[in-house]
């Protein structure tokens, strides 16, 4: 049994899943993954608490041993009280504020709760416990439904005025494809899964043939998940190939620009799509970035994540002291 000073929980809250871990002496000793309830904030909060309890059971520990919990969540976070608002992908969190830290602490025996942006905690996880351990200047890019990023500069996680690392909304083509944020030509417009799906639907409506949506139905999905896209690639679906080619192109431009500006040591690419497509995808992005580097003989090291889909939950635990 670990004492309260060594047992820390971490929660990665997303619109479709809640991933939790329990760390003891910096090691994952329990984990749980549940679907995010779609019925509102109260149900989401209850599911988070239940998932933490399950992780504790897997670890063979009890709630009284839990010192602190970190939570990574999309949305706007009020650091003064750990409340969350403006998170449209999490049911009930779209307006807010939702008193996430207070409610979760009450549900889990008064444990200390810290809350931060989901991508920033995932970058923290890879930096402290994963692929970024050797580096002091790195960019973490998480390619999922959207494209998020986090910066570590001179050994410190860069916060800026709250939006540092938002590489998904840097411009790769002026006047280009519409982004989910309403603007045009952003990296996320080409590499984010939601915009990849929107473009695939548009192309199909224009008469282009694709197996993407048949694969989606076969897998029982209601969206083009990373797994659906990966299977379409193995079937040499031309629409899927072209869409991923465009994602690689856009990432190559954006990451070369970031490396040129910041002289980064490393770039870590993760998220649902990044993790699913893995090293071949990351290697293609590195190849696309190469000719655009100002100092090509000294490129950043391009890496996959080490923690995979646990990056966010582990990073949240690190945030809380784990």
C-alpha positions in Angstrom: 0.0 0.0 0.0 1.3 3.4 -0.9 1.1 6.4 1.4 -0.7 9.6 0.6 2.6 11.1 -0.5 3.2 8.5 -3.3 -0.2 7.7 -4.8 -1.5 10.1 -7.4 -4.3 9.9 -9.9 -4.5 11.3 -13.4 -7.5 11.8 -15.7 -7.6 12.5 -19.4 -11.1 13.8 -20.1 -12.3 13.8 -23.7 -15.6 14.0 -25.6 -15.7 10.2 -26.2 -13.6 8.6 -23.5 -12.3 9.1 -20.0 -8.9 7.6 -19.3 -7.6 7.4 -15.8 -4.4 6.1 -14.2 -3.0 5.8 -10.7 0.7 6.3 -10.3 2.8 5.0 -7.3 6.4 6.2 -7.2 6.0 7.5 -10.8 4.8 4.1 -12.1 1.4 3.3 -13.5 -0.1 0.7 -11.1 -3.8 1.0 -12.1 -5.8 2.3 -15.0 -9.4 2.5 -16.3 -11.0 3.7 -19.5 -14.8 4.4 -19.8 -16.9 6.1 -22.4 -17.8 9.7 -21.7 -21.5 10.0 -20.9 -23.4 12.1 -23.3 -26.2 13.2 -20.9 -24.6 16.2 -19.2 -22.0 17.5 -16.7 -23.3 15.6 -13.7 -23.0 12.3 -15.5 -19.5 13.1 -16.7 -18.3 14.0 -13.2 -19.8 10.8 -11.8 -18.0 8.8 -14.5 -14.7 10.4 -13.8 -15.0 9.6 -10.1 -16.1 6.0 -10.9 -13.1 5.6 -13.2 -10.7 6.8 -10.6 -12.1 4.4 -8.1 -11.8 1.5 -10.6 -8.1 2.5 -11.2 -7.5 2.4 -7.4 -9.1 -1.0 -7.2 -6.9 -2.3 -10.0 -3.9 -0.9 -8.1 -5.0 -2.7 -4.9 -5.3 0.6 -3.1 -8.1 2.6 -1.5 -9.4 6.1 -1.7 -7.8 7.0 1.6 -4.4 6.4 0.0 -5.0 9.0 -2.8 -3.0 12.2 -2.2 -4.0 14.2 -5.3 -5.6 14.0 -8.8 -4.7 15.8 -11.9 -7.2 16.3 -14.8 -6.5 17.2 -18.4 -9.6 18.6 -20.1 -10.4 20.6 -23.2 -11.9 24.0 -22.7 -11.1 27.2 -20.8 -9.7 26.6 -17.3 -9.9 29.0 -14.4 -6.7 28.2 -12.6 -8.0 29.9 -9.4 -10.6 27.3 -8.8 -10.2 24.5 -11.3 -13.5 25.2 -13.1 -14.0 24.5 -16.9 -16.0 26.2 -19.5 -16.2 26.6 -23.3 -15.6 22.9 -24.0 -18.1 22.0 -26.7 -17.0 18.4 -27.1 -17.6 17.4 -23.5 -21.4 17.1 -22.7 -22.4 19.8 -20.3 -19.1 21.6 -20.4 -20.0 23.7 -23.5 -21.1 26.8 -21.5 -20.1 26.6 -17.9 -18.3 27.1 -15.7 -18.4 23.5 -14.4 -16.7 23.3 -10.9 -14.6 20.3 -11.9 -12.0 20.4 -9.2 -14.4 21.1 -6.4 -16.9 18.4 -7.5 -14.3 15.8 -8.1 -12.6 16.5 -4.7 -16.0 16.1 -3.0 -16.6 12.8 -4.7 -13.2 11.4 -3.9 -12.7 12.0 -0.2 -11.3 15.5 -0.4 -8.2 14.7 -2.4 -6.5 17.7 -3.9 -7.5 18.2 -7.6 -5.5 20.2 -10.2 -6.8 20.9 -13.7 -5.1 22.0 -16.9 -5.6 21.9 -20.7 -5.7 18.4 -22.1 -2.9 18.8 -24.7 -0.6 20.6 -22.3 -0.9 17.7 -19.8 -0.2 15.2 -22.5 2.9 17.1 -23.5 3.9 17.2 -19.8 3.4 13.4 -19.7 5.7 12.8 -22.6 8.3 15.3 -21.4 8.5 14.0 -17.9 7.8 10.3 -18.3 7.9 9.5 -22.1 9.7 10.3 -25.3 10.7 13.8 -24.3 12.7 13.0 -21.2 16.1 13.8 -22.9 15.1 17.2 -24.2 14.8 20.8 -22.9 13.4 22.3 -26.1 10.6 20.4 -27.7 7.2 20.6 -29.3 4.4 18.1 -28.6 1.8 17.9 -31.4 -1.3 15.8 -30.8 -3.2 15.0 -34.0 -6.7 13.8 -33.1 -10.1 15.3 -33.7 -8.3 18.6 -33.9 -4.6 19.4 -33.7 -3.2 20.6 -30.4 0.3 21.4 -29.2 2.4 22.2 -26.2 5.9 23.7 -25.9 8.7 23.0 -23.6 11.4 25.7 -23.9 14.6 25.8 -21.9 13.2 23.1 -19.6 10.0 24.8 -18.8 6.4 24.2 -20.1 5.5 27.4 -21.9 2.1 28.8 -20.9 2.3 32.3 -22.5 -1.0 34.1 -21.8 -2.8 30.7 -21.9 -2.6 29.6 -25.5 1.1 28.9 -26.1 1.6 25.9 -28.4 -1.6 26.2 -30.4 0.1 25.0 -33.6 -3.2 23.6 -34.9 -4.3 27.1 -35.7 -1.2 28.3 -37.4 -1.7 28.9 -41.2 -0.3 26.5 -43.7 -2.3 27.8 -46.7 -3.7 31.3 -46.8 -7.3 31.2 -47.8 -7.2 27.4 -47.7 -9.6 24.8 -46.3 -12.1 25.8 -43.6 -11.1 25.0 -40.0 -13.5 24.0 -37.3 -12.8 27.3 -35.6 -14.3 29.2 -38.6 -11.1 30.5 -40.1 -9.2 29.1 -43.1 -6.0 27.4 -44.0 -5.0 26.2 -40.6 -3.0 23.1 -39.9 -6.0 21.6 -38.2 -8.0 22.1 -41.4 -5.8 19.5 -43.1 -4.6 17.2 -40.3 -7.5 17.2 -37.7 -9.6 14.1 -37.9 -12.9 16.1 -37.9 -11.9 18.2 -40.9 -10.5 15.1 -42.7 -14.0 13.5 -42.3 -15.7 16.7 -43.5 -13.6 16.8 -46.6 -14.1 13.1 -47.3 -17.9 13.6 -47.1 -17.6 16.7 -49.4 -15.6 14.7 -51.9 -17.9 11.8 -51.8 -20.9 14.1 -52.4 -19.0 15.4 -55.5 -18.9 11.9 -56.9 -15.5 10.6 -55.7 -15.5 6.9 -54.7 -14.3 5.9 -51.2 -14.6 3.0 -48.9 -14.1 5.2 -45.8 -17.8 5.3 -44.8 -18.4 1.6 -45.5 -15.5 0.8 -43.2 -17.0 3.1 -40.6 -20.3 1.4 -40.7 -18.7 -2.1 -40.6 -16.8 -1.1 -37.5 -20.0 0.3 -35.9 -18.6 3.8 -35.7 -20.5 7.1 -36.1 -17.4 9.0 -37.2 -14.2 8.5 -39.2 -12.0 7.3 -36.3 -8.3 6.9 -36.6 -8.9 3.1 -36.9 -11.2 3.6 -39.8 -8.7 5.8 -41.6 -5.9 3.3 -41.0 -8.0 0.4 -42.4 -8.8 2.5 -45.5 -5.1 3.1 -46.1 -4.4 -0.6 -45.9 -7.1 -1.1 -48.6 -5.4 1.6 -50.7 -8.4 3.8 -50.7 -7.4 6.8 -52.9 -9.5 9.4 -50.9 -7.9 8.2 -47.6 -4.4 8.3 -49.2 -4.9 11.8 -50.6 -6.3 13.1 -47.3 -3.3 11.7 -45.3 -0.9 13.0 -47.9 -2.4 16.5 -47.3 -2.1 16.0 -43.5 1.6 15.1 -43.9 2.2 18.1 -46.2 0.5 20.5 -43.7 2.3 19.1 -40.7 5.6 19.3 -42.7 5.1 23.1 -43.2 3.8 23.9 -39.7 6.5 21.9 -37.9 9.3 23.2 -40.1 8.2 26.7 -39.3 8.1 26.0 -35.6 11.6 24.4 -35.7 12.9 27.4 -37.7 11.5 29.9 -35.2 12.4 28.1 -32.0 15.4 25.9 -32.9 13.7 22.8 -31.4 15.6 19.7 -30.3 12.7 17.4 -30.8 9.1 17.1 -32.1 6.8 14.5 -30.6 3.7 13.5 -32.6 0.9 11.7 -30.9 -2.9 11.9 -30.6 -5.4 9.4 -32.0 -4.2 9.7 -35.6 -0.5 10.1 -34.8 -0.4 7.1 -32.4 -2.5 4.9 -34.7 -0.5 5.6 -37.9 2.7 5.5 -35.8 6.3 5.7 -36.9 5.8 5.5 -40.7 3.5 8.5 -40.5 5.9 10.5 -38.2 8.8 9.6 -40.6 6.8 11.0 -43.5 6.2 14.2 -41.6 9.9 14.5 -40.8 10.7 14.0 -44.5 8.1 16.7 -45.5 9.6 19.1 -43.0 13.2 18.5 -44.0 13.4 20.6 -47.2 11.7 23.5 -45.4 14.2 23.7 -42.5 16.5 26.7 -42.4 19.3 24.6 -40.9 18.6 21.2 -42.5 21.9 19.7 -41.3 20.6 20.1 -37.7 17.0 19.0 -37.8 14.9 18.3 -34.7 14.4 14.7 -33.8 10.9 13.6 -34.8 9.5 11.0 -32.4 6.3 9.0 -31.8 4.9 9.1 -28.3 6.2 6.6 -25.7 3.1 6.6 -23.6 0.6 6.3 -26.4 -3.0 6.9 -25.3 -1.9 7.2 -21.7 0.1 10.4 -22.4 -2.7 12.6 -21.2 -3.6 10.6 -18.0 0.0 10.2 -17.0 0.7 13.9 -17.7 -2.3 14.8 -15.5 -0.9 12.7 -12.7 2.5 14.4 -13.1 0.7 17.8 -12.9 -0.7 16.7 -9.5 2.7 15.6 -8.3 3.0 12.1 -9.5 
